[in-house]
Amino acid sequence: MKKGFFVVLFSVLLSGLTAYGVVKASNKIEGALSSVTDGEKAQQGFNTVKTVNLAETDYPDFTYAAEAAVQAVVYVEVTVKMRQQYQQIDPFFRFFFGDEYGYGQPQSREQKGSGSGVIIRPDGYIVTNNHVVENATSIKVTLNDNHEYDATVIGTDPATDVAIIKVNAENLPTIPFGDSDQLRLGEWVLAIGSPLSYNLRSTITAGIVSAKGRSMPNSTGEFKIESFIQTDAAVNPGNSGGALVNKKGELVGINTAIISQTGSYSGYSFAVPVNIVRKVVEDLIDFGSVKRAVLGITMQPVDDKIAKEMKLSSTSGVIINEVSKGSAAEEAGLKKGDVLIAINGDRLTDGASVQEKVNNFRPGDIAEITYIRDGKQNTVPVTFHGTATVTGEVNVDGTTVFYGANLKAADAETLRAYGLRGGVSIVSVGSGKMAEAGARSGMIITYVNDEPVSKPEDVIAIAKKARRAVYIQCLDENGKSTFFGFGKE
């Protein structure tokens, strides 16, 4: 009995001594490791783990921005009448009655579309994309609180893809404008809109500013002002016209496009900077059209070859290829071969940055242009000109002014759709006698004073020789023939 007791006691003592020895050995190893540098540990094969401790305030918190901004983002539903191709009929009928009667009546059908919008004034003004409301016959807006309103188009600007619509309401929630010039690469932003359907209204996604001053290929050949903010916030069809906001809940852009091979989000989304939007919106509300400043140059980026040939210190800026006669650039003394590097002290990187800066001005505004010529840096004041306003003048986008409206020759696709050999498209109406007479954008002018027309010059020449009045025959967006006229005096 005593022998068994001593065996148990000895075992307990031995176990305690063993545990004590292990602990002491571990402490010695730990102490030795603490005196070894990270580099020595790496050389000796030790694994090291570095940690970063962040306070809760250091993590991005989007709750305020999301909850405040989402109330001012709306769902926009549009109805568009789609025209279908004319059907050819008996060629003998065309022989006796002419080309315009040689086709069957076009069929039209209604099609629904949707997008997003941002309330910018409590009295019902909403900014969205031009492509969302283009050719819409009716527009319905649904607020985040499910209230619905009918909306009307106040003005559109295809060059920036910005449009203003309005609902009859008061005391609506709004998003304050931020400053898109102050956005930094890597800064967090939120995209708010209604992707894909009504059921996904008020969807909020987060991302960072991936790039600034982005431009995208323009396959239409139309004049565009493109200096997009690129983000990786998820944006899908239906988000167009929605808000891009910063962490403060300020509007910094209007979501407008994605690049995708499938039609759905694939990692890239683009927004019109709010500094461009603000100026366009003010012009559309105050004047009904955009008062766009024009410098009057064509340009190209500065690459390594040009920089080396001209002995430039960097590839920032643009080189002038051509200066238009009578333009603001010519009046300021700018010449072909000059390298523009700054406007009002803001550095220029490429053509998109030039467009963005110039678009912030109105005709008559003065800016300081910094450029390099013959290796020397110079600064001159430039007084910007405006777009054409006199009948017969040609705009920067290639359209021709005609009594306040802007005209261009109808393209081949439009002519085929209407079954015409020639015609002149009314691109925009603006203000003037054409608007007062009932002209609408999208109409195709076929005859002026009973004479056929195929280009803007035909319209102007016929109107010029008219003694008292100008009578215009058009096809409207549904292909129906319509007439209007106005006196020349």
Helices and strands as residue ranges (DSSP letters): H 2-34, H 38-44, G 56-58, H 63-69, G 70-72, E 73-83, H 91-97, G 99-101, E 108-119, E 125-128, H 130-133, E 136-142, E 148-157, E 162-167, G 180-182, E 188-193, G 198-200, E 203-214, E 228-231, E 243-245, E 251-258, E 269-273, H 274-287, E 293-294, E 297-301, H 304-309, E 318-323, H 328-331, E 339-343, E 346-347, H 351-358, E 366-373, E 376-383, E 385-386, E 400-402, E 405-409, H 412-418, E 424-428, H 433-437, E 444-448, E 451-452, H 456-465, E 469-475, E 481-487
